[in-house]
Amino acid sequence: MTSDHAATSDHAADLGHDPADIDKHVRVYITVFVALLVLTLVTVAISYLDLSVPIAVTVALFVATIKGGLVAGYFMHLISEKKLIIAVLALTVVFFVALMALPVMTQSNGYWIHE
């Protein structure tokens, strides 16, 4: 096993990657994976609680947002992107929230609907 690890380390060194740096990245990926597993278990546990539907959906969306942020940030490498991409993503989130809020605002007994 050490000869395989040594060969991998030699190959990484030839590419200019420090084995300690690679180990650090792998540790981060494993930590994020474990966090995603825990959050999935939290989501399943929440589904068994006796919560009203709006509260259950709100909590589930909150957990899903955290999980989506972890996936986008670490597995899609957006955690180290430039500020322009972050600004575009933030603008997308703003428009998404506005589109999700639109039916809520128009639902309350026709308050926003004038016929």
trRosetta pair geometry for C-beta under 8 A, 3 or more apart (Angstrom, degrees):
i j d omega theta_ij theta_ji phi_ij phi_ji
1 4 5.9 -53 -156 34 38 110
1 5 6.4 33 150 -15 68 107
2 5 5.5 -55 -145 42 37 110
2 6 5.9 41 154 -23 69 106
3 6 5.5 -50 -142 37 31 113
3 7 6.3 34 154 -21 63 103
4 7 5.7 -53 -149 35 31 110
4 8 6.4 29 152 -17 64 105
5 8 5.6 -53 -148 38 33 111
5 9 6.2 33 152 -19 66 107
6 9 5.6 -53 -144 39 31 111
6 10 6.2 34 153 -21 65 104
7 10 5.6 -50 -145 35 31 112
7 11 6.4 32 153 -19 63 105
8 11 5.7 -53 -149 36 31 112
8 12 6.3 31 152 -18 65 106
9 12 5.6 -53 -146 38 32 112
9 13 6.2 34 153 -21 65 105
9 19 4.6 -3 -133 -85 97 139
10 13 5.6 -54 -147 36 31 112
10 14 6.4 36 151 -23 64 102
11 14 5.6 -50 -151 31 32 114
11 15 6.7 24 152 -12 63 106
12 15 5.8 -60 -152 40 34 107
12 17 4.4 -76 -177 77 89 106
12 18 7.6 -22 138 99 112 5
12 19 5.5 113 87 -80 142 72
12 22 5.7 -61 -150 -31 151 151
13 16 7.7 57 -176 -68 32 15
13 17 7.2 -99 -78 65 28 59
13 18 7.6 48 -101 -109 71 37
13 19 7.0 -29 -58 -35 89 94
17 21 6.1 -129 -174 74 78 119
17 22 5.6 69 151 -54 122 108
18 21 4.1 86 67 2 96 108
18 22 7.0 -167 90 -8 51 81
19 22 5.5 -51 -147 36 37 113
19 23 6.3 40 153 -20 67 104
20 23 5.6 -51 -148 36 33 114
20 24 6.5 40 150 -24 63 102
21 24 5.6 -49 -151 30 33 115
21 25 6.7 32 151 -16 64 102
22 25 5.8 -54 -152 36 34 110
22 26 6.4 33 152 -17 66 106
23 26 5.7 -53 -145 38 32 111
23 27 6.3 37 153 -23 65 105
24 27 5.7 -54 -151 34 30 114
24 28 6.6 32 151 -20 63 103
25 28 5.6 -51 -151 33 34 112
25 29 6.5 33 152 -17 66 104
26 29 5.7 -53 -149 37 35 111
26 30 6.3 33 153 -18 67 105
27 30 5.8 -54 -146 37 31 110
27 31 6.3 34 153 -21 64 106
28 31 5.6 -55 -149 35 31 113
28 32 6.4 29 154 -16 65 105
28 74 6.7 -156 144 -145 105 126
29 32 5.8 -54 -147 38 31 109
29 33 6.3 35 152 -21 64 107
29 74 6.8 166 -103 158 61 122
29 75 7.6 92 -130 -87 93 77
30 33 5.5 -52 -147 36 33 116
30 34 6.4 33 154 -18 65 103
31 34 5.8 -54 -148 36 30 109
31 35 6.4 32 151 -19 63 106
32 35 5.5 -53 -148 37 34 114
32 36 6.4 36 152 -21 65 103
32 70 5.4 165 -158 -180 102 111
32 74 4.6 -134 -92 74 166 164
32 75 7.2 -168 121 -42 147 89
33 36 5.7 -53 -150 34 31 112
33 37 6.6 33 150 -19 64 103
34 37 5.5 -50 -150 35 35 114
34 38 6.4 35 152 -18 66 104
35 38 5.7 -53 -147 37 32 111
35 39 6.3 30 155 -16 65 107
35 70 6.1 -157 99 -128 125 158
36 39 5.8 -55 -143 40 31 109
36 40 6.3 36 154 -23 63 104
36 67 5.8 92 -128 -138 82 96
36 70 6.1 -161 -71 100 93 144
36 71 7.3 76 -98 -63 132 89
37 40 5.6 -53 -150 33 31 113
37 41 6.6 30 152 -16 64 103
38 41 5.6 -54 -153 37 34 111
38 42 6.4 38 147 -22 65 103
39 42 5.2 -46 -146 33 38 117
39 43 6.5 44 152 -22 64 99
39 63 5.5 166 -172 -172 99 99
39 66 6.2 -151 -129 95 148 116
39 67 5.1 -176 112 -74 147 103
39 70 7.9 168 8 11 154 147
40 43 5.6 -48 -151 32 34 114
40 44 6.6 32 151 -15 64 103
40 67 7.5 84 -61 -104 72 144
41 44 5.7 -53 -147 38 34 110
41 45 6.2 36 153 -20 66 107
42 45 5.6 -54 -145 38 31 112
42 46 6.3 35 154 -23 64 104
42 63 5.8 -163 101 -129 116 141
43 46 5.7 -52 -148 32 29 112
43 47 6.8 34 151 -24 61 102
43 60 6.1 79 -141 -131 93 80
43 63 5.1 -178 -78 112 92 150
43 64 7.4 75 -101 -60 134 77
44 47 5.7 -50 -155 26 34 115
44 48 7.2 28 150 -15 62 102
45 48 6.0 -60 -160 34 37 108
45 49 7.1 45 145 -31 66 98
46 49 5.5 -44 -156 16 43 117
46 51 7.2 -16 -178 5 82 142
46 56 6.6 150 153 -144 101 79
46 59 5.4 -156 -158 117 147 129
46 60 6.3 -176 103 -74 140 78
46 63 7.2 -168 1 -15 152 151
47 56 7.3 85 -109 -163 49 120
47 60 7.6 60 -71 -88 83 121
49 56 7.4 180 75 -102 98 100
51 55 4.6 -119 176 90 112 112
51 56 4.2 144 91 -63 120 90
51 59 7.1 -32 159 15 173 137
52 55 4.9 79 60 16 83 105
52 56 6.8 -158 87 -9 36 92
53 56 5.7 -58 -140 39 29 111
53 57 6.1 27 162 -18 66 107
54 57 5.9 -57 -145 38 29 108
54 58 6.2 30 156 -21 64 108
55 58 5.6 -54 -146 36 31 113
55 59 6.3 28 157 -15 66 106
56 59 6.0 -56 -146 39 28 107
56 60 6.1 27 156 -18 64 110
57 60 5.7 -56 -142 40 30 111
57 61 6.1 29 158 -18 65 108
58 61 6.0 -57 -146 38 26 108
58 62 6.4 30 153 -22 62 106
59 62 5.6 -52 -149 33 32 115
59 63 6.5 29 154 -15 65 104
60 63 5.9 -54 -148 38 31 108
60 64 6.1 31 152 -18 65 109
61 64 5.4 -53 -141 41 33 113
61 65 6.2 40 155 -26 65 102
62 65 5.7 -51 -150 30 29 113
62 66 6.8 28 151 -16 61 102
63 66 5.8 -53 -154 35 35 111
63 67 6.4 32 150 -16 66 106
64 67 5.6 -53 -145 40 35 111
64 68 6.1 37 154 -20 67 106
65 68 5.7 -52 -143 38 30 111
65 69 6.3 34 154 -21 62 105
66 69 5.7 -55 -150 35 30 113
66 70 6.6 31 152 -19 63 103
67 70 5.7 -53 -151 34 34 111
67 71 6.4 30 153 -16 66 105
68 71 5.7 -54 -146 38 33 109
68 72 6.0 26 158 -13 68 109
69 72 5.9 -56 -138 43 28 106
69 73 5.7 24 163 -18 65 116
70 73 5.9 -59 -137 41 23 108
70 74 6.0 -17 179 16 63 113
70 75 7.8 51 134 -1 67 98
71 74 7.1 -75 -132 51 15 81
71 75 5.1 -34 -160 37 59 122
71 76 6.6 52 142 -10 68 103
72 75 7.6 -24 -61 54 10 81
72 76 4.9 -34 -146 41 44 130
72 78 5.0 -19 155 29 82 139
73 76 7.3 59 15 52 11 86
73 78 5.4 -84 -109 69 38 90
73 79 4.1 64 -177 -64 85 96
74 77 7.4 15 -177 -77 22 39
74 79 6.0 24 -76 -19 53 132
77 80 6.4 -46 180 41 79 96
77 81 7.2 110 128 -54 73 90
78 81 5.0 -29 -152 -10 56 126
78 85 7.1 -136 -143 129 92 126
78 86 7.7 134 175 -86 98 75
78 89 7.2 81 -168 -60 140 163
81 85 4.3 -67 152 70 133 137
81 86 6.1 159 89 -46 106 84
82 85 5.5 95 63 10 74 99
82 86 7.3 -139 105 -2 40 93
83 86 5.4 -57 -148 40 39 115
83 87 6.1 42 153 -24 71 104
84 87 5.6 -52 -148 34 31 112
84 88 6.5 31 153 -18 64 104
85 88 5.7 -51 -148 36 34 111
85 89 6.3 34 153 -17 65 106
86 89 5.7 -56 -148 39 31 111
86 90 6.3 33 152 -21 65 106
87 90 5.6 -52 -145 36 32 112
87 91 6.4 34 154 -19 64 104
88 91 5.7 -52 -148 36 32 112
88 92 6.5 37 150 -21 62 104
89 92 5.5 -51 -150 33 34 116
89 93 6.6 36 151 -20 64 101
90 93 5.6 -50 -151 33 35 112
90 94 6.5 38 150 -21 65 102
91 94 5.5 -49 -149 32 35 114
91 95 6.5 30 154 -13 65 104
92 95 5.9 -56 -149 40 31 107
92 96 6.2 34 152 -21 65 108
93 96 5.5 -54 -145 37 32 115
93 97 6.3 32 157 -18 66 104
94 97 6.0 -55 -149 36 28 108
94 98 6.4 29 152 -18 63 107
95 98 5.5 -53 -146 37 34 114
95 99 6.3 31 156 -17 67 105
96 99 5.9 -57 -147 38 29 107
96 100 6.3 25 155 -15 65 108
97 100 5.7 -57 -145 40 31 109
97 101 6.1 28 156 -19 66 111
98 101 5.8 -59 -143 39 28 109
98 102 6.6 47 154 -41 62 96
99 102 5.7 -33 -151 6 34 120
100 103 7.5 -56 -173 30 36 97
100 104 7.4 28 141 -10 63 114
101 104 5.3 -63 -156 42 48 116
101 105 6.0 46 151 -23 80 106
102 105 6.0 -57 -147 36 28 108
102 106 6.4 11 161 -6 64 112
103 106 5.9 -66 -142 47 33 102
103 107 5.9 45 158 -41 69 109
104 107 5.8 -51 -145 20 27 118
104 108 7.7 32 163 -30 57 96
105 108 7.1 -51 -164 11 30 106
105 111 7.6 -100 174 75 64 110
105 112 5.3 44 142 -21 92 152
106 110 7.8 8 -177 -118 65 37
106 111 7.8 -152 -133 56 31 75
106 112 4.9 -86 -101 65 63 120
106 113 5.8 75 -157 -46 92 100
108 111 4.7 -5 90 1 99 122
108 112 7.7 75 50 -4 90 90
110 113 4.3 -77 -151 57 76 106
110 115 7.6 -54 -162 -2 131 105
